[in-house]
């Protein structure tokens, strides 16, 4: 056993010389070597050219199961029982309690007449036994299945001790260039071989062009912290923020502290808290006029402030340090903004900062700071709180609290706390505030401009997300590679699960809703762009608010046409949209059109007149244009769903009747706040209830199978026992959507009584005048 491949090759060749043929499995048995190794050696011989000929044959044979292997090594259950019995025997009850597989072992040992019963006891009936089962299984393990009688093999197979397997056996015969003296083939041509000329006499291994590459190749991964950084970056970008340049770890005390109205005696400026740079120790360029203003504000005040009343030192301000916060970058950017001519901005940065901290489980001397800055006319602390709420919502943190705090550069200042479901307590997640006039005015930021800002560390959410308690496991040399390899993608979702363990709702619904929001965001951005271009070209647009929907108020005007295309499958007419469009046309001048896509040959008269009443308004005269396009795009549940696109952003879609319903309801409620279909009650509870039922209908009914749909209707019936509508006492969007779904699947006629009654009530509602 354990011979090298070279020895094996040699042995095979000798055997060939003698017998003229070598069969791989038989040869293996005869020299007690594993078949795998023999095959390896045969393959090497084959690669030599024509030394040997090799033929493959499939061979059915037997191998031991796990249990069979156990028997082969340790003996059969019955033999083990026999061997474990003392001469005076043991009681049956004792054996049954303590001996594994006792029933089988007892039965077999009795049948073999190895044991006999004496009263309550079982005693040996022989002095020694021969364990035939073990012997047979050992033979099978050794590959000598032929020596075991066929009926035994059938029995063992039944007992799950062995199983039949197919193996490939190699039959080796002599080749044209057969020899028993093979030379070792070289795998590599070396410098030495070339120099000595030895290469001329050497035989080389042929290249194996068929060999497969490594299958476990790994690509690079981003460190989890960096993944999270790109995730946060994405969130800011989605919110319309632009990134600040943070590529300077070394900063002057001027920008890090003085520009931020942080007095030169402030303890944070102490070397105990800040790393100062020895060389170069001093900065060279600080804008002089601005420096003078900063100096004045610190020492005597200005802009309504009395300052700190101390002798401001230029030397102190010129000191170089490792920036202690990215707010230094924000200060530089705000100064630049003021110099370039102020415009409202939303900035963010995510990068490293350094502090001379005592290191412990949660603190290192450096960390990454996330910072958001919004500068606009007359922002208030309400705006700041809203921004922070929106930002944290995007990472799934919804329970927020603000606590008054102090920063030298903000007033008011607030620490941000979030409720941590895992720890069951409020934890600090960030710091925020409105930049002080003492900071902004010397820069030249106009007087009616306020700046809201907030900052947080990147490490803390990362530690929560990845469930890490010691920061050294996340950053630095002690980071385990597994952390990086096992987390190939960053998932703020992971965090979300931890933060809100019992969040309901299917992910698809969630992502659809998100998508819809994204469209609205993009549309606002586009409108802002149009407004910008119009301003540059000197075209006057009516007041344009950023909210998409408010655009639709008032008469027709340039840039305010709301052009919406809905694709729908004629087999699933989205009836609810008819009711919504009708309601919309009472407020907006609407252009309602129906077209047929080439995938649809013909539609009924009814579907051609889907919008009902003829709307003769010219497209250029209207402010909402709804085009319905009948299209057949396949038979899958999603292909059957209607989709809505807002031109000219045709790449984004709102999918599903329920989401289109949400979209149109919003349009409607802006114009007609008296309609409380979805959101205008401004009661989050109401909207959430509607949302929940919409999503339920979507996942259980629209996407469900027949059984799920029937179940849904039964639940619906139970729910509608006393109520005349699904949410509250008025018709809502969810009534429209559910009703439409029932009609599409022709399940209304056969629906149980409460559903019937409810549907009649809905259809009698004035909104649903021409629903069907
Ligand atoms: N710079 C603050 C810090 O380091 C964070 C902050 C940024 C506070 C912006 C208010 C406004 O903690």
Boltz pocket constraint, residues with backbone or C-beta under 6 A from the ligand:
constraints:
  - pocket:
      binder: B
      contacts: [[A, 324], [A, 325], [A, 326], [A, 327], [A, 371], [A, 372], [A, 407], [A, 410], [A, 431], [A, 432], [A, 433], [A, 453], [A, 454], [A, 455], [A, 456]]
      max_distance: 6.0
